[in-house]
Amino acid sequence: APGERRAVALRPELWRRAAFGPALRALMERFGPPAVDFQEAFLPWERLLEYDAALLLPWDNDVMSFYELYHAGMPLLIPEPRLMVKWLPSVRWGSLEPNHLTSLRLPGLAPLGAGAAGRTSPWVDQRTLLGAVAGGALEWVEACDYYRFPHVLRFPSAAGAIAALRAF
C-alpha cells in the first residue's frame, strides 16, 4: 500500500538456516507493518534504497552491503551479539573458520585458542554452539563493526526484531 513502511531482509537463505529464521519470517509476515520483503534475487542499488530499513543477518565479520547501507543512512537491524553466536553453527562466518588459509593469516597465533603471550586467534570451531562459545566467538563477534558503529538497531529475539521494526 502507498505510504506503508517496508523493510528488506537480505540473504534469505541465511534466515532459513538460522535457528528461528522460518518462525521469524512467519511472524513478520503475520504481524506487520512494516511489511518485510525477503530478498529473492539480486536487487539493484536503486531498488534497495526504496526500502525504509534492512534486516541483515551477517554471514561474515565485514559484509560490504552493511557498510554501503550504513553510509546510505538506511536503518539497519541485526541480531544482538549473543543471538549471532547462537546462530554461528547454522550461519558459519568464513573469517572465523579454522582452515589452512586462515592459519596462514596471523603468524605466531594458534589456529584455535591461546597463542604466544596469551594472544588468541579469531578462528573458532563453529560446528556447535558449545565449540563457538568455548572458542571465544562472542568476543570476536562483538569486535565487528556491526556492534561498534552507532545507530545500528539490534534485536535479541524474533519478538525483538518485530519490536525494532515497528520502532524505526
DSSP file with accessible surface (Angstrom, degrees, kcal/mol):
  #  RESIDUE AA STRUCTURE BP1 BP2  ACC     N-H-->O    O-->H-N    N-H-->O    O-->H-N    TCO  KAPPA ALPHA  PHI   PSI    X-CA   Y-CA   Z-CA
    1    1 A A    >         0   0   99      0, 0.0     3,-1.9     0, 0.0     0, 0.0   0.000 360.0 360.0 360.0 143.2    0.0    0.0    0.0
    2    2 A P  T 3   +     0   0  137      0, 0.0     3,-0.1     0, 0.0     0, 0.0  -0.280 360.0  18.3 -60.1 138.6    1.3    3.5   -0.7
    3    3 A G  T 3  S+     0   0   87      1,-0.3     2,-0.3     0, 0.0     0, 0.0   0.337  91.2 131.8  84.2  -9.2    2.9    5.2    2.3
    4    4 A E    <   -     0   0   79     -3,-1.9    -1,-0.3     1,-0.1     2,-0.2  -0.586  61.5-116.8 -77.1 136.6    3.4    1.8    4.1
    5    5 A R        -     0   0   87     -2,-0.3    30,-1.7    -3,-0.1     2,-0.4  -0.490  34.3-166.8 -71.8 143.4    6.8    1.3    5.6
    6    6 A R  E     -a   35   0A  61     28,-0.2    46,-3.2    -2,-0.2    47,-0.9  -0.992   9.9-167.6-136.3 141.1    8.8   -1.6    4.1
    7    7 A A  E     -ab  36  53A   0     28,-2.9    30,-2.9    -2,-0.4     2,-0.4  -0.870  13.5-139.7-121.4 157.1   11.9   -3.4    5.1
    8    8 A V  E     -ab  37  54A   0     45,-2.0    47,-3.1    -2,-0.3     2,-0.7  -0.955   5.0-147.5-117.9 135.8   14.0   -5.8    3.2
    9    9 A A  E     -ab  38  55A   0     28,-2.7    30,-2.4    -2,-0.4    47,-0.2  -0.930  25.1-142.2-100.7 113.5   15.6   -9.0    4.7
   10   10 A L  S    S+     0   0    8     45,-2.4    47,-0.4    -2,-0.7     5,-0.1  -0.493  71.1   9.7 -79.8 148.5   18.9   -9.5    2.9
   11   11 A R    >>  -     0   0   82     -2,-0.2     3,-1.8     1,-0.1     4,-0.9   0.962  67.0-169.6  53.4  65.5   20.2  -13.0    2.0
   12   12 A P  H 3> S+     0   0    8      0, 0.0     4,-2.0     0, 0.0     5,-0.2   0.767  77.6  72.3 -61.6 -20.4   17.0  -15.0    2.9
   13   13 A E  H 3> S+     0   0   62      1,-0.2     4,-1.2     2,-0.2     5,-0.1   0.872  97.7  51.1 -62.9 -28.9   18.9  -18.3    2.6
   14   14 A L  H <> S+     0   0    2     -3,-1.8     4,-1.9     1,-0.2    -1,-0.2   0.881 105.1  54.4 -73.5 -36.7   20.6  -17.4    5.8
   15   15 A W  H  < S+     0   0    4     -4,-0.9    -2,-0.2     1,-0.2    -1,-0.2   0.872 105.7  53.9 -64.9 -33.9   17.3  -16.7    7.5
   16   16 A R  H  < S+     0   0  140     -4,-2.0    -1,-0.2     1,-0.2    -2,-0.2   0.860 111.7  44.7 -67.5 -33.3   16.1  -20.2    6.6
   17   17 A R  H  < S+     0   0  128     -4,-1.2    -2,-0.2    -5,-0.2    -1,-0.2   0.761  91.7  97.8 -82.1 -27.7   19.2  -21.8    8.2
   18   18 A A  S >< S-     0   0    2     -4,-1.9     3,-1.6     1,-0.1    69,-0.1  -0.313  89.8-106.6 -65.4 150.2   19.2  -19.7   11.4
   19   19 A A  T 3  S+     0   0   81      1,-0.3     4,-0.2     2,-0.1    -1,-0.1   0.844 114.0  15.9 -49.0 -50.5   17.5  -21.4   14.3
   20   20 A F  T 3> S+     0   0   49      1,-0.1     4,-3.0     2,-0.1    -1,-0.3   0.177  91.7 116.9-112.7  23.2   14.3  -19.4   14.4
   21   21 A G  H <> S+     0   0    1     -3,-1.6     4,-2.8     1,-0.2     5,-0.2   0.929  77.3  46.0 -55.5 -51.4   14.6  -17.9   10.9
   22   22 A P  H  > S+     0   0   75      0, 0.0     4,-2.4     0, 0.0    -1,-0.2   0.916 115.2  47.9 -61.3 -39.4   11.5  -19.6    9.5
   23   23 A A  H  > S+     0   0   55      2,-0.2     4,-2.7     1,-0.2    -2,-0.2   0.916 111.2  51.2 -65.9 -40.7    9.5  -18.6   12.6
   24   24 A L  H  X S+     0   0    0     -4,-3.0     4,-2.7     2,-0.2     5,-0.2   0.938 110.3  49.0 -60.7 -45.6   10.8  -15.1   12.4
   25   25 A R  H  X S+     0   0   63     -4,-2.8     4,-2.4    -5,-0.2     5,-0.2   0.930 111.9  48.6 -60.7 -45.0    9.7  -14.8    8.8
   26   26 A A  H  X S+     0   0   54     -4,-2.4     4,-1.9     1,-0.2    -1,-0.2   0.914 112.4  48.6 -63.2 -41.8    6.3  -16.2    9.5
   27   27 A L  H  X S+     0   0   62     -4,-2.7     4,-3.1     1,-0.2    -1,-0.2   0.910 111.5  49.4 -64.8 -41.6    5.8  -13.7   12.4
   28   28 A M  H  X S+     0   0    6     -4,-2.7     4,-0.9     1,-0.2    -1,-0.2   0.898 111.9  48.0 -64.8 -39.8    6.9  -10.8   10.4
   29   29 A E  H  < S+     0   0  119     -4,-2.4    -1,-0.2    -5,-0.2    -2,-0.2   0.851 118.7  41.5 -68.4 -31.6    4.6  -11.7    7.5
   30   30 A R  H  < S+     0   0  193     -4,-1.9    -2,-0.2    -5,-0.2    -1,-0.2   0.881 121.1  36.8 -82.6 -39.8    1.7  -12.1   10.0
   31   31 A F  H  < S+     0   0   96     -4,-3.1    -2,-0.2    -5,-0.2    -1,-0.2   0.278  93.8 147.3-106.5  12.6    2.3   -9.2   12.3
   32   32 A G     <  +     0   0   33     -4,-0.9     3,-0.1    -5,-0.1    -3,-0.0  -0.036  27.3 142.4 -54.4 174.6    3.5   -6.4   10.0
   33   33 A P  S    S+     0   0   76      0, 0.0     2,-0.2     0, 0.0   -27,-0.1   0.552  82.0  56.7 -78.0 165.2    3.5   -3.5    9.4
   34   34 A P  S    S-     0   0    5      0, 0.0   -28,-0.2     0, 0.0     2,-0.2   0.498  95.8-132.2 -77.2 157.7    6.1   -2.8    8.4
   35   35 A A  E     -a    6   0A  27    -30,-1.7   -28,-2.9    -2,-0.2     2,-0.5  -0.506  17.5-150.3 -70.7 141.1    6.0   -5.2    5.6
   36   36 A V  E     -a    7   0A  13    -30,-0.2     2,-0.6    -2,-0.2   -28,-0.2  -0.975   5.1-160.0-119.3 120.0    9.2   -7.2    5.2
   37   37 A D  E     -a    8   0A  57    -30,-2.9   -28,-2.7    -2,-0.5     2,-0.7  -0.890  13.0-142.7 -97.6 123.3   10.2   -8.5    1.8
   38   38 A F  E     -a    9   0A  11     -2,-0.6   -28,-0.2   -30,-0.2   -30,-0.1  -0.791  32.0-110.2 -87.2 117.7   12.7  -11.3    1.9
   39   39 A Q        -     0   0   38    -30,-2.4     3,-0.1    -2,-0.7    -1,-0.1  -0.201  37.2-179.8 -51.2 126.3   15.1  -10.8   -0.9
   40   40 A E        -     0   0  141      1,-0.2     2,-0.3   -29,-0.1    -1,-0.2   0.672  63.8  -5.7-101.9 -24.8   14.6  -13.4   -3.6
   41   41 A A  S    S-     0   0   68      1,-0.0    -1,-0.2     0, 0.0   -30,-0.1  -0.907 101.8 -42.8-154.8-179.2   17.2  -12.3   -6.1
   42   42 A F        -     0   0  172     -2,-0.3    -2,-0.1    -3,-0.1    -1,-0.0  -0.270  53.0-153.6 -54.7 135.4   19.8   -9.6   -6.7
   43   43 A L        -     0   0   33     -4,-0.0    -1,-0.1    -3,-0.0     5,-0.0  -0.969  14.4-126.2-115.0 122.8   18.4   -6.2   -6.0
   44   44 A P     >  -     0   0   58      0, 0.0     4,-2.6     0, 0.0     3,-0.4  -0.293  29.0-109.7 -61.0 152.5   19.9   -3.2   -7.8
   45   45 A W  H  > S+     0   0   96      1,-0.2     4,-2.2     2,-0.2     5,-0.2   0.896 118.2  53.3 -51.6 -45.2   21.2   -0.4   -5.6
   46   46 A E  H  4 S+     0   0  137      1,-0.2     4,-0.3     2,-0.2    -1,-0.2   0.895 111.1  46.3 -61.0 -40.5   18.3    1.9   -6.6
   47   47 A R  H >4 S+     0   0   83     -3,-0.4     3,-1.3     1,-0.2     4,-0.3   0.906 109.9  54.1 -69.4 -40.1   15.7   -0.7   -5.8
   48   48 A L  H >< S+     0   0   18     -4,-2.6     3,-1.6     1,-0.3    -2,-0.2   0.896 102.5  57.6 -61.5 -38.9   17.3   -1.5   -2.5
   49   49 A L  T 3< S+     0   0   72     -4,-2.2    -1,-0.3     1,-0.3    -2,-0.2   0.567  88.5  75.8 -73.4  -6.2   17.2    2.2   -1.4
   50   50 A E  T <  S+     0   0  115     -3,-1.3    -1,-0.3    -4,-0.3    -2,-0.2   0.675  81.3  89.2 -74.3 -16.2   13.4    2.2   -1.9
   51   51 A Y  S <  S-     0   0   15     -3,-1.6   -44,-0.2    -4,-0.3     3,-0.1  -0.454  74.6-140.2 -81.4 156.6   13.1    0.3    1.4
   52   52 A D  S    S-     0   0   69    -46,-3.2     2,-0.3     1,-0.2   -45,-0.2   0.659  80.9  -1.3 -88.3 -20.1   12.8    2.1    4.7
   53   53 A A  E     -b    7   0A   0    -47,-0.9   -45,-2.0    21,-0.1     2,-0.4  -0.975  63.1-134.4-161.2 164.7   15.1   -0.4    6.6
   54   54 A A  E     -bc   8  76A   0     21,-2.3    23,-2.7    -2,-0.3     2,-0.5  -0.996   6.5-148.0-132.4 134.9   17.1   -3.6    6.1
   55   55 A L  E     -bc   9  77A   0    -47,-3.1   -45,-2.4    -2,-0.4     2,-0.5  -0.903  24.1-169.7 -95.0 127.0   17.3   -6.7    8.3
   56   56 A L        -     0   0    0     21,-2.9   -45,-0.1    -2,-0.5   -47,-0.0  -0.978  20.9-168.1-127.1 123.0   20.8   -8.1    8.0
   57   57 A L        -     0   0    0     -2,-0.5   -43,-0.1   -47,-0.4    21,-0.1  -0.914  34.9-130.8-103.3  98.3   21.9  -11.5    9.3
   58   58 A P        -     0   0    0      0, 0.0     3,-0.1     0, 0.0    33,-0.0  -0.261  23.8-171.8 -57.5 136.9   25.7  -11.1    8.9
   59   59 A W  S    S+     0   0   59      1,-0.1    35,-0.8    34,-0.0     2,-0.3   0.326  72.7   9.0-109.3   4.5   27.4  -14.0    7.2
   60   60 A D  S    S-     0   0   39     33,-0.2     3,-0.5    34,-0.1    -1,-0.1  -0.957  86.9 -91.4-166.6 178.6   30.9  -12.8    8.0
   61   61 A N  S    S+     0   0   59     -2,-0.3    84,-0.4     1,-0.2    85,-0.3   0.663 116.1  29.4 -79.4 -14.2   32.7  -10.2   10.0
   62   62 A D  S    S-     0   0   90     82,-0.1     2,-0.5    83,-0.1    -1,-0.2  -0.519  70.2-179.7-147.1  75.8   32.8   -7.5    7.3
   63   63 A V    >>  -     0   0    6     -3,-0.5     4,-1.1     1,-0.2     3,-1.0  -0.656  22.3-145.8 -80.6 121.9   29.9   -7.7    4.9
   64   64 A M  H 3> S+     0   0  121     -2,-0.5     4,-2.5     1,-0.3     5,-0.2   0.858  96.1  61.3 -59.6 -37.5   30.2   -4.9    2.3
   65   65 A S  H 3> S+     0   0   25      1,-0.2     4,-2.6     2,-0.2     5,-0.3   0.846  99.0  58.7 -62.6 -28.4   26.4   -4.4    2.0
   66   66 A F  H <> S+     0   0    0     -3,-1.0     4,-2.7     2,-0.2    -1,-0.2   0.962 108.9  43.4 -60.3 -50.1   26.4   -3.4    5.7
   67   67 A Y  H  X S+     0   0   47     -4,-1.1     4,-2.5     2,-0.2    -2,-0.2   0.903 114.3  50.3 -64.3 -40.6   28.9   -0.6    5.0
   68   68 A E  H  X S+     0   0   94     -4,-2.5     4,-1.2     2,-0.2    -1,-0.2   0.946 115.8  40.9 -63.9 -46.9   27.0    0.5    1.9
   69   69 A L  H  <>S+     0   0    0     -4,-2.6     5,-2.1     2,-0.2     4,-0.4   0.882 113.6  54.1 -70.9 -37.0   23.6    0.6    3.5
   70   70 A Y  H ><5S+     0   0   49     -4,-2.7     3,-1.5    -5,-0.3    -2,-0.2   0.950 110.8  45.2 -59.9 -48.4   25.0    2.2    6.7
   71   71 A H  H 3<5S+     0   0  144     -4,-2.5    -1,-0.2     1,-0.3    -2,-0.2   0.724 106.3  60.4 -72.8 -17.5   26.6    5.0    4.8
   72   72 A A  T 3<5S-     0   0   50     -4,-1.2    -1,-0.3    -5,-0.2    -2,-0.2   0.539 116.1-117.2 -81.7  -6.8   23.4    5.5    2.8
   73   73 A G  T < 5 +     0   0   63     -3,-1.5    -3,-0.2    -4,-0.4    -2,-0.1   0.644  61.0 152.4  82.5  15.3   21.7    6.2    6.1
   74   74 A M      < -     0   0   17     -5,-2.1    -1,-0.3     1,-0.1   -21,-0.1  -0.632  53.1-110.4 -79.6 132.1   19.3    3.2    5.9
   75   75 A P        -     0   0   46      0, 0.0   -21,-2.3     0, 0.0     2,-0.4  -0.416  37.7-156.8 -59.6 131.4   18.2    1.9    9.3
   76   76 A L  E     -c   54   0A   2     75,-0.5    77,-2.4   -23,-0.2     2,-0.5  -0.949   9.9-163.1-117.4 132.7   19.8   -1.5    9.8
   77   77 A L  E     +cd  55 153A   0    -23,-2.7   -21,-2.9    -2,-0.4    77,-0.2  -0.971  18.0 166.9-115.7 126.6   18.6   -4.2   12.1
   78   78 A I  E     - d   0 154A   0     75,-2.4    77,-2.0    -2,-0.5   -21,-0.1  -0.932  40.6 -91.7-134.9 157.4   20.9   -7.0   13.1
   79   79 A P  E     - d   0 155A   0      0, 0.0     5,-0.0     0, 0.0    75,-0.0  -0.405  48.8-103.0 -67.4 145.8   20.8   -9.8   15.8
   80   80 A E     >  -     0   0   77     75,-2.7     4,-2.7     1,-0.1     3,-0.4  -0.273  39.6-101.7 -60.8 157.5   22.5   -8.9   19.1
   81   81 A P  H  > S+     0   0   17      0, 0.0     4,-2.5     0, 0.0     5,-0.2   0.880 121.6  51.2 -53.2 -43.4   25.9  -10.5   19.5
   82   82 A R  H  > S+     0   0  173      1,-0.2     4,-1.9     2,-0.2     5,-0.1   0.896 112.0  47.1 -64.5 -37.0   24.7  -13.3   21.8
   83   83 A L  H  > S+     0   0   11     -3,-0.4     4,-1.5     2,-0.2    -1,-0.2   0.908 110.1  53.2 -69.4 -39.4   22.0  -14.2   19.3
   84   84 A M  H  X S+     0   0    0     -4,-2.7     4,-0.7     1,-0.2     3,-0.2   0.919 108.1  50.6 -61.8 -40.9   24.5  -14.1   16.4
   85   85 A V  H >< S+     0   0    5     -4,-2.5     3,-1.0     1,-0.2    -1,-0.2   0.909 106.3  55.0 -64.5 -39.4   26.8  -16.5   18.3
   86   86 A K  H 3< S+     0   0  129     -4,-1.9    -1,-0.2     1,-0.3    -2,-0.2   0.842 110.1  47.7 -59.7 -32.2   23.8  -18.9   18.8
   87   87 A W  H >X S+     0   0    2     -4,-1.5     4,-2.9    -3,-0.2     3,-1.6   0.574  83.6  95.6 -86.3  -9.8   23.3  -18.8   15.0
   88   88 A L  T << S+     0   0    0     -3,-1.0    -1,-0.2    -4,-0.7    -2,-0.1   0.858  77.4  59.0 -54.5 -38.9   27.0  -19.5   14.1
   89   89 A P  T 34 S+     0   0   36      0, 0.0    -1,-0.3     0, 0.0     3,-0.2   0.830 118.4  32.7 -61.3 -24.6   26.6  -23.2   13.8
   90   90 A S  T <4 S+     0   0   49     -3,-1.6     2,-0.6     1,-0.2    -2,-0.2   0.781 127.2  38.8 -95.6 -36.1   24.0  -22.5   11.1
   91   91 A V  S  < S-     0   0    0     -4,-2.9     2,-0.3    -7,-0.2    -1,-0.2  -0.778  85.0-162.1-116.4  81.6   25.4  -19.3    9.6
   92   92 A R        -     0   0   97     -2,-0.6     2,-0.6    -3,-0.2    -4,-0.1  -0.513  13.2-135.2 -74.8 126.9   29.1  -20.0    9.6
   93   93 A W    >>  -     0   0    1     -2,-0.3     3,-1.5     1,-0.2     4,-0.6  -0.726   7.3-149.6 -81.4 119.6   31.4  -17.0    9.3
   94   94 A G  G >4 S+     0   0   38    -35,-0.8     3,-1.1    -2,-0.6    -1,-0.2   0.861  95.8  58.4 -57.6 -36.8   34.1  -17.8    6.8
   95   95 A S  G 34 S+     0   0   18      1,-0.3    -1,-0.3    -3,-0.1   -35,-0.1   0.709 107.7  47.4 -69.6 -17.3   36.5  -15.5    8.6
   96   96 A L  G <4 S+     0   0    6     -3,-1.5    28,-2.6    27,-0.1    -1,-0.3   0.486  86.9 108.8 -98.0  -6.5   36.1  -17.5   11.8
   97   97 A E    <<  -     0   0   40     -3,-1.1     2,-0.6    -4,-0.6     5,-0.2  -0.583  68.8-132.7 -74.0 126.1   36.5  -20.9   10.1
   98   98 A P        +     0   0   47      0, 0.0     2,-0.3     0, 0.0    -2,-0.1  -0.675  50.5 133.2 -78.2 119.6   39.8  -22.6   11.0
   99   99 A N  S  > S-     0   0   78     -2,-0.6     4,-2.2     1,-0.1     5,-0.2  -0.926  70.7 -83.6-152.4 179.6   41.4  -23.9    7.8
  100  100 A H  H  > S+     0   0  143     -2,-0.3     4,-0.9     1,-0.2    -1,-0.1   0.920 124.7  48.7 -58.7 -45.5   44.7  -23.9    6.1
  101  101 A L  H >4 S+     0   0  103      1,-0.2     3,-1.1     2,-0.2     4,-0.5   0.946 112.8  46.3 -62.4 -47.8   44.3  -20.4    4.5
  102  102 A T  H >> S+     0   0    3      1,-0.3     3,-1.1     2,-0.2     4,-0.6   0.843 104.7  62.2 -66.9 -28.7   43.2  -18.8    7.8
  103  103 A S  H 3< S+     0   0   43     -4,-2.2    -1,-0.3     1,-0.2    -2,-0.2   0.758 102.5  52.3 -68.2 -19.6   46.0  -20.4    9.7
  104  104 A L  T << S+     0   0  105     -3,-1.1    -1,-0.2    -4,-0.9    -2,-0.2   0.584  93.3  75.4 -87.5 -10.9   48.5  -18.5    7.4
  105  105 A R  T <4 S+     0   0  133     -3,-1.1    -1,-0.2    -4,-0.5    -2,-0.2   0.811 100.6  33.5 -75.4 -34.9   46.9  -15.1    8.1
  106  106 A L  S >< S-     0   0   67     -4,-0.6     3,-1.8    -3,-0.2    -1,-0.3  -0.744  81.8-152.3-124.5  85.8   48.2  -14.4   11.6
  107  107 A P  T 3  S+     0   0  111      0, 0.0     3,-0.1     0, 0.0    -3,-0.1  -0.245  79.1  26.4 -58.1 140.7   51.7  -15.9   12.0
  108  108 A G  T 3  S+     0   0   59      1,-0.3     8,-1.2     7,-0.0     2,-0.4   0.350  96.7 107.5  90.8  -6.9   52.5  -16.9   15.6
  109  109 A L  S <  S-     0   0   27     -3,-1.8    -1,-0.3    -6,-0.2    -3,-0.1  -0.849  74.1-113.9-106.4 142.4   49.0  -17.5   16.7
  110  110 A A        -     0   0   29     -2,-0.4    13,-0.3     9,-0.3    11,-0.2  -0.430  25.1-121.9 -67.2 143.6   47.5  -20.9   17.3
  111  111 A P  S    S+     0   0   70      0, 0.0     2,-0.4     0, 0.0    12,-0.3   0.856  99.4  19.3 -57.0 -34.2   44.7  -21.8   14.9
  112  112 A L  S    S-     0   0   86      2,-0.1    12,-0.1    10,-0.1     2,-0.1  -1.000 119.8  -9.4-136.0 136.4   42.4  -22.2   17.8
  113  113 A G  S    S+     0   0   36     10,-0.5     8,-1.3    -2,-0.4    -3,-0.2  -0.356 104.7   3.7  84.2-156.9   42.7  -20.9   21.4
  114  114 A A  B     -E  120   0B  72      6,-0.2     6,-0.3    -5,-0.1    -2,-0.1  -0.392  60.1-176.3 -75.2 138.4   45.6  -19.1   23.1
  115  115 A G    >   -     0   0   19      4,-5.0     3,-1.4     1,-0.3    -6,-0.2  -0.280  48.1 -31.0-109.4-158.7   48.7  -18.4   21.1
  116  116 A A  G >  S+     0   0   59     -8,-1.2     3,-2.0     1,-0.3    -1,-0.3  -0.254 129.5   7.9 -59.7 141.9   52.1  -16.9   22.2
  117  117 A A  G 3  S-     0   0  103      1,-0.3    -1,-0.3    -3,-0.1     3,-0.1   0.786 131.2 -65.3  57.4  29.3   51.9  -14.4   25.1
  118  118 A G  G <  S+     0   0   58     -3,-1.4    -1,-0.3     1,-0.2    -2,-0.2   0.546  94.1 145.3  76.7   2.7   48.2  -15.2   25.7
  119  119 A R    <   -     0   0  131     -3,-2.0    -4,-5.0    -5,-0.1     2,-0.3  -0.464  36.0-148.0 -71.3 150.0   47.1  -13.8   22.3
  120  120 A T  B     -E  114   0B  71     -6,-0.3    -6,-0.2    -2,-0.1   -11,-0.0  -0.864   6.7-125.7-119.6 154.1   44.2  -15.6   20.7
  121  121 A S        -     0   0    2     -8,-1.3    -8,-0.3    -2,-0.3   -18,-0.0  -0.571  19.7-124.0 -90.7 161.2   43.3  -16.2   17.1
  122  122 A P  S    S+     0   0   21      0, 0.0     2,-0.5     0, 0.0    -1,-0.1   0.430  77.0 110.8 -84.0   5.0   40.0  -15.3   15.6
  123  123 A W        +     0   0    7    -12,-0.3   -10,-0.5   -13,-0.3     2,-0.4  -0.691  45.6 179.7 -91.5 126.3   39.3  -18.9   14.4
  124  124 A V        -     0   0    0    -28,-2.6     2,-1.0    -2,-0.5     8,-0.1  -0.943  37.5-114.0-127.9 140.1   36.6  -20.6   16.3
  125  125 A D        +     0   0   39      6,-0.4     3,-0.4    -2,-0.4    10,-0.2  -0.633  38.2 175.8 -72.0 104.1   35.0  -24.1   16.0
  126  126 A Q        +     0   0    0     -2,-1.0    -1,-0.2     1,-0.2   -35,-0.1   0.342  50.6  99.4 -95.6   5.8   31.6  -23.0   14.8
  127  127 A R  S    S+     0   0  163      1,-0.1     2,-0.3     2,-0.1    -1,-0.2   0.829  93.8  20.2 -65.2 -29.1   30.2  -26.6   14.3
  128  128 A T  S  > S-     0   0   73     -3,-0.4     4,-2.3     1,-0.1     5,-0.2  -0.948  76.5-120.5-135.3 158.1   28.4  -26.4   17.6
  129  129 A L  H  > S+     0   0   75     -2,-0.3     4,-2.8     2,-0.2     5,-0.3   0.921 115.6  53.7 -63.2 -41.0   27.3  -23.7   20.0
  130  130 A L  H  > S+     0   0  139      1,-0.2     4,-2.8     2,-0.2     5,-0.2   0.932 109.7  47.3 -60.6 -44.0   29.4  -25.1   22.7
  131  131 A G  H  > S+     0   0   17      2,-0.2     4,-1.9     1,-0.2    -6,-0.4   0.902 112.5  49.4 -64.1 -40.6   32.5  -25.0   20.5
  132  132 A A  H  <>S+     0   0    0     -4,-2.3     5,-2.6     2,-0.2     4,-0.3   0.937 114.7  43.6 -64.7 -45.6   31.8  -21.5   19.4
  133  133 A V  H ><5S+     0   0   87     -4,-2.8     3,-1.6     1,-0.2    -2,-0.2   0.942 114.6  48.9 -66.5 -45.9   31.3  -20.2   22.9
  134  134 A A  H 3<5S+     0   0   84     -4,-2.8    -1,-0.2    -5,-0.3    -2,-0.2   0.847 108.4  55.8 -63.0 -31.1   34.3  -22.1   24.3
  135  135 A G  T 3<5S-     0   0   30     -4,-1.9   -22,-0.3    -5,-0.2    -1,-0.3   0.452 120.1-106.0 -82.5  -0.8   36.5  -20.8   21.4
  136  136 A G  T <>5 +     0   0   15     -3,-1.6     4,-1.5    -4,-0.3     3,-0.4   0.733  66.0 150.8  87.0  24.2   35.7  -17.1   22.2
  137  137 A A  H  >< +     0   0    0     -5,-2.6     4,-3.0     1,-0.2     5,-0.3   0.869  67.2  60.8 -58.9 -37.7   33.3  -16.4   19.4
  138  138 A L  H  > S+     0   0   26     -6,-0.2     4,-2.9     1,-0.2    -1,-0.2   0.922 103.8  49.2 -58.5 -43.3   31.3  -13.8   21.3
  139  139 A E  H  > S+     0   0  117     -3,-0.4     4,-1.0     1,-0.2    -1,-0.2   0.904 113.9  45.7 -64.1 -39.5   34.4  -11.6   21.8
  140  140 A W  H  < S+     0   0   82     -4,-1.5     4,-0.4     2,-0.2     3,-0.2   0.907 113.5  49.0 -71.1 -39.4   35.2  -11.8   18.1
  141  141 A V  H >< S+     0   0    0     -4,-3.0     3,-1.7     1,-0.2     6,-0.3   0.944 109.6  52.2 -63.6 -46.0   31.6  -11.1   17.0
  142  142 A E  H 3< S+     0   0   87     -4,-2.9    -1,-0.2     1,-0.3    -2,-0.2   0.752 101.2  62.7 -63.3 -22.8   31.4   -8.2   19.4
  143  143 A A  T 3< S+     0   0   53     -4,-1.0    -1,-0.3    -3,-0.2    -2,-0.2   0.615  83.5 103.6 -78.1  -9.7   34.6   -6.7   17.9
  144  144 A C  S X> S-     0   0   12     -3,-1.7     3,-1.7    -4,-0.4     4,-0.6  -0.334  85.1-114.9 -74.6 154.5   32.9   -6.4   14.5
  145  145 A D  H >> S+     0   0   33    -84,-0.4     4,-2.6     1,-0.3     3,-0.8   0.776 109.4  74.0 -60.3 -26.8   31.7   -3.0   13.2
  146  146 A Y  H 34 S+     0   0    0    -85,-0.3    -1,-0.3     1,-0.3   -68,-0.1   0.842 109.0  32.9 -54.0 -33.0   28.0   -4.2   13.3
  147  147 A Y  H <4 S+     0   0   19     -3,-1.7    -1,-0.3    -6,-0.3    -2,-0.2   0.445 120.3  49.8-105.8  -2.6   28.3   -3.8   17.1
  148  148 A R  H << S+     0   0  162     -3,-0.8    -2,-0.2    -4,-0.6    -3,-0.2   0.682  88.9  87.6-106.3 -27.7   30.7   -0.9   17.3
  149  149 A F  S >< S-     0   0   44     -4,-2.6     3,-0.7    -5,-0.2     2,-0.1  -0.508  79.5-117.8 -74.6 143.8   29.0    1.6   14.9
  150  150 A P  T 3  S+     0   0   76      0, 0.0     3,-0.1     0, 0.0    -1,-0.1  -0.347  88.9  31.0 -74.2 161.4   26.4    3.9   16.3
  151  151 A H  T 3  S+     0   0  166      1,-0.2     2,-0.6    -2,-0.1   -75,-0.5   0.622  77.5 133.2  70.0  19.1   22.8    3.9   15.2
  152  152 A V    <   -     0   0   14     -3,-0.7     2,-0.3   -77,-0.1    -1,-0.2  -0.882  52.5-135.2 -98.0 126.2   22.5    0.2   14.3
  153  153 A L  E     -d   77   0A  65    -77,-2.4   -75,-2.4    -2,-0.6     2,-0.4  -0.637  21.2-161.9 -83.3 137.2   19.4   -1.4   15.7
  154  154 A R  E     -d   78   0A 102     -2,-0.3   -77,-0.0   -77,-0.2    -7,-0.0  -0.915   6.0-158.6-121.0 147.1   19.8   -4.8   17.4
  155  155 A F  E     -d   79   0A   0    -77,-2.0   -75,-2.7    -2,-0.4   -72,-0.1  -0.971  10.7-161.8-127.1 141.0   17.3   -7.4   18.2
  156  156 A P  S    S-     0   0   69      0, 0.0     2,-0.3     0, 0.0    -1,-0.1   0.573  74.5  -4.8 -92.7 -11.1   17.6  -10.2   20.8
  157  157 A S  S  > S-     0   0   45      1,-0.1     4,-2.1  -133,-0.0     5,-0.2  -0.938  85.1 -79.7-164.9 178.2   14.9  -12.5   19.5
  158  158 A A  H  > S+     0   0   16     -2,-0.3     4,-2.0     2,-0.2     5,-0.2   0.932 130.5  48.0 -60.6 -45.7   12.1  -12.8   17.0
  159  159 A A  H  > S+     0   0   68      1,-0.2     4,-2.5     2,-0.2    -1,-0.2   0.896 110.2  53.2 -62.9 -37.8    9.8  -10.7   19.1
  160  160 A G  H  > S+     0   0   15      2,-0.2     4,-2.5     1,-0.2    -1,-0.2   0.852 105.7  53.5 -65.9 -34.7   12.6   -8.2   19.5
  161  161 A A  H  X S+     0   0    0     -4,-2.1     4,-2.4     2,-0.2    -1,-0.2   0.925 110.1  47.2 -65.4 -43.1   13.0   -8.0   15.7
  162  162 A I  H  X S+     0   0   24     -4,-2.0     4,-2.1     2,-0.2    -2,-0.2   0.932 112.6  49.1 -64.6 -42.9    9.4   -7.2   15.3
  163  163 A A  H  X S+     0   0   61     -4,-2.5     4,-1.2     1,-0.2    -2,-0.2   0.918 111.7  49.4 -62.3 -42.5    9.5   -4.6   18.0
  164  164 A A  H  X S+     0   0   14     -4,-2.5     4,-1.1     1,-0.2     3,-0.3   0.899 109.7  51.9 -65.1 -39.3   12.6   -3.0   16.4
  165  165 A L  H  < S+     0   0    4     -4,-2.4     3,-0.4     1,-0.2    -1,-0.2   0.893 109.7  48.8 -63.5 -39.0   10.9   -2.9   13.0
  166  166 A R  H  < S+     0   0  125     -4,-2.1    -1,-0.2     1,-0.2    -2,-0.2   0.746 109.2  55.1 -73.0 -20.3    7.9   -1.2   14.5
  167  167 A A  H  <        0   0   84     -4,-1.2    -1,-0.2    -3,-0.3    -2,-0.2   0.692 360.0 360.0 -86.9 -19.3   10.1    1.4   16.2
  168  168 A F     <        0   0   47     -4,-1.1  -115,-0.1    -3,-0.4  -116,-0.0  -0.218 360.0 360.0 -77.1 360.0   12.1    2.6   13.2
